[in-house]
């Protein structure tokens, strides 16, 4: 695996962790175990059968929880403490064979990338939950899963394409997060009766 492939792998795993951590761990581990993805030494533990069983079980739970209004936001809130450090650990693991300083930089950037992705996901889902119908939650969840599958495909198979798309994604997140935060504050203020509707 060359340097670009390792950087794309580290970035893809960190980015994907912000959306669906268990899907990322399960996909990378299963593809590695089946020989479709050569995982670096620091990530080969993902191929272990117990890791695959645990990740698969949590993937199933997350798949269902993410489709239910309010449950998805509670799940996201709890996973603020899980997705971000896991994204950092996966990014660091992808570069474990390199200089410890580079591995530390990968962990810092991976955690930041996971945090940004997670914040955009959790914030947008909190706003979607203000809608009384459940279909927007299901559509958003399926859209996130489709985005994750496409992103991981490019990270694993076409690293240069993934890195270019990741740059675009980061620019969109930088633009989107302040607007999401303002929207969430407005919704909370309306719920408390501090702001007029409309």
Secondary structure, DSSP 8 states (H G I E B T S, - for coil): --HHHHHHHHHHHHHHHHHHHHHHHHHHHHHHHTTSS---GGGGGGGSHHHHHHHHHHHHHHHHHTTSTTHHHHHHHHHTTTHHHHHHHHHHHHTTTS-HHHHHHHHHHHHHHHHHHHHHHHHHHHHHTTSSSSHHHHHHHHHHHHHHHHHHHHHHH-HHHHHHHHHHHHHHHHHHHHHHHHHHHHHHHHHTT-S---
